Amino acid sequence: MSLPGGPQDPYSTPQQPAGGVPVPPPPPPPTPYGAPVAPRAAYGAPAPGYGGYGQPPAMPPTAYGPMGGTEKNGLGTWALILGIVGIVITCLCLPAGITAVILGNKSKKAQAAGQANNGNLGNIGMILGWVGIGLAVVGIVFWIVMFIIGSTTTPTTTFGN
């Protein structure tokens, strides 16, 4: 029990204030777990009391597979790889260089036709392929000259005499 002007006991029943204004009733208790609730509106339907535009229109179906315009992107990539290999690995200069030039040319044509979007890789691969071919030709000429020089000269020193 509490005194009229003193602190109120929070666990006691509410008392009428002195002014005669009734105390509002307490809120209803929450629904227990598992109790049925009102069904919700369907997906895309506006919530009750709110105006809405509804569900947006469906998107058109998309085709499976790679993105359009990228079917031949591997040509430029392989041209670049083979161009680098043709320069770095000396014994593969000629075959890798020729293949890089061919694939680079095909990559540039595929980009012009709209089937690829990395024609720059093909162009770089083709340039590196030509550099590899040039290095191979210089290497072949060098070894031919060395063979000719080596076969026409005779040794002038004798060992063991």
C-alpha positions as CSV (number, residue, x, y, z in Angstrom):
1,M,0.0,0.0,0.0
2,S,1.2,3.5,-0.7
3,L,0.6,6.9,0.8
4,P,-1.4,9.5,-1.2
5,G,1.5,11.9,-1.7
6,G,4.4,9.4,-1.4
7,P,6.0,7.0,-3.7
8,Q,3.7,4.6,-5.5
9,D,4.1,0.8,-5.2
10,P,4.6,-0.5,-8.7
11,Y,3.0,-3.9,-7.9
12,S,-0.2,-2.6,-6.4
13,T,-3.4,-2.0,-8.3
14,P,-3.7,1.5,-9.9
15,Q,-5.6,4.0,-7.8
16,Q,-8.0,6.7,-9.0
17,P,-6.2,10.0,-9.2
18,A,-7.5,12.8,-7.1
19,G,-8.9,14.7,-10.1
20,G,-11.5,12.1,-10.9
21,V,-10.0,11.2,-14.3
22,P,-10.2,7.5,-14.8
23,V,-7.0,5.5,-15.4
24,P,-6.9,3.9,-18.9
25,P,-7.0,0.1,-18.9
26,P,-3.7,-1.7,-19.3
27,P,-2.8,-2.9,-22.8
28,P,-3.8,-6.4,-23.8
29,P,-1.2,-9.1,-23.2
30,P,0.9,-10.2,-26.2
31,T,-0.3,-13.3,-28.1
32,P,1.3,-16.4,-26.8
33,Y,3.9,-18.3,-28.9
34,G,2.2,-20.4,-31.6
35,A,-1.1,-18.6,-31.4
36,P,-2.7,-18.0,-34.8
37,V,-2.2,-14.6,-36.3
38,A,-3.9,-12.8,-39.2
39,P,-2.7,-14.0,-42.6
40,R,-0.3,-11.7,-44.4
41,A,-0.9,-10.1,-47.7
42,A,0.5,-11.8,-50.8
43,Y,4.0,-10.9,-52.0
44,G,3.9,-7.7,-54.0
45,A,0.5,-6.6,-52.7
46,P,0.4,-3.3,-50.9
47,A,0.2,-3.5,-47.1
48,P,-3.1,-2.6,-45.6
49,G,-3.5,1.1,-45.3
50,Y,-0.8,1.9,-47.8
51,G,-1.3,2.5,-51.5
52,G,1.3,0.9,-53.6
53,Y,2.2,0.2,-57.2
54,G,2.3,-3.5,-56.8
55,Q,5.0,-5.9,-58.0
56,P,7.3,-4.7,-60.7
57,P,7.1,-6.4,-64.1
58,A,9.1,-9.6,-64.6
59,M,12.5,-9.4,-66.3
60,P,12.8,-11.2,-69.6
61,P,14.6,-14.6,-69.5
62,T,18.3,-14.6,-70.2
63,A,20.2,-17.2,-72.2
64,Y,22.7,-19.5,-70.6
65,G,26.4,-19.2,-71.6
66,P,29.0,-16.5,-71.8
67,M,28.3,-12.9,-72.0
68,G,27.5,-11.6,-75.5
69,G,30.6,-10.5,-77.4
70,T,33.1,-12.6,-75.5
71,E,33.0,-15.9,-77.3
72,K,36.5,-15.5,-78.8
73,N,38.4,-13.7,-76.0
74,G,40.7,-16.7,-75.7
75,L,42.3,-15.9,-79.0
76,G,43.8,-12.6,-77.7
77,T,44.9,-14.2,-74.4
78,W,46.6,-17.1,-76.1
79,A,48.3,-14.8,-78.6
80,L,49.7,-12.8,-75.7
81,I,50.9,-15.9,-73.8
82,L,52.5,-17.4,-76.9
83,G,54.2,-14.1,-77.8
84,I,55.7,-13.9,-74.3
85,V,56.8,-17.6,-74.4
86,G,58.3,-17.1,-77.9
87,I,60.5,-14.3,-76.5
88,V,61.4,-15.8,-73.2
89,I,62.1,-19.4,-74.1
90,T,64.7,-19.3,-76.9
91,C,64.1,-22.7,-78.5
92,L,60.4,-21.9,-79.0
93,C,60.8,-18.6,-80.7
94,L,59.8,-19.7,-84.2
95,P,56.8,-21.9,-83.5
96,A,55.4,-19.8,-80.7
97,G,56.0,-16.6,-82.6
98,I,54.2,-17.9,-85.7
99,T,51.3,-19.1,-83.7
100,A,51.1,-15.8,-81.7
101,V,50.9,-13.9,-85.0
102,I,48.1,-16.1,-86.4
103,L,46.1,-16.0,-83.2
104,G,46.6,-12.2,-82.8
105,N,45.4,-11.6,-86.3
106,K,42.3,-13.8,-85.6
107,S,41.7,-11.9,-82.4
108,K,41.7,-8.6,-84.1
109,K,39.2,-9.9,-86.7
110,A,37.0,-11.3,-83.9
111,Q,37.0,-7.9,-82.2
112,A,36.1,-6.1,-85.5
113,A,33.2,-8.6,-85.9
114,G,32.0,-8.0,-82.3
115,Q,32.7,-11.5,-81.1
116,A,35.5,-10.4,-78.7
117,N,36.4,-7.4,-76.6
118,N,40.1,-7.9,-76.0
119,G,41.6,-7.1,-79.4
120,N,44.4,-5.2,-77.7
121,L,45.7,-8.4,-76.2
122,G,45.7,-10.0,-79.6
123,N,47.5,-7.0,-81.1
124,I,50.2,-7.1,-78.4
125,G,50.5,-10.9,-78.8
126,M,50.9,-10.4,-82.6
127,I,53.7,-7.8,-82.0
128,L,55.5,-10.1,-79.5
129,G,55.1,-12.9,-82.0
130,W,56.8,-10.9,-84.7
131,V,59.6,-10.0,-82.3
132,G,60.0,-13.7,-81.4
133,I,60.1,-14.6,-85.1
134,G,62.8,-11.9,-85.6
135,L,64.8,-13.3,-82.7
136,A,64.5,-16.8,-84.2
137,V,65.7,-15.6,-87.6
138,V,68.7,-13.8,-86.0
139,G,69.5,-16.8,-83.9
140,I,69.4,-19.1,-86.9
141,V,71.6,-16.8,-89.0
142,F,74.0,-16.5,-86.1
143,W,74.4,-20.3,-85.8
144,I,74.8,-20.8,-89.5
145,V,77.6,-18.1,-89.6
146,M,79.2,-19.7,-86.6
147,F,79.1,-23.2,-88.2
148,I,80.6,-21.8,-91.5
149,I,83.4,-20.0,-89.6
150,G,84.1,-23.0,-87.5
151,S,84.3,-25.4,-90.4
152,T,86.6,-23.3,-92.5
153,T,89.3,-22.6,-89.9
154,T,91.8,-25.1,-88.7
155,P,93.1,-25.1,-85.3
156,T,96.6,-23.6,-85.0
157,T,97.5,-24.9,-81.6
158,T,98.6,-28.4,-80.8
159,F,98.1,-30.0,-77.5
160,G,100.5,-32.4,-76.1
161,N,103.4,-31.7,-78.5
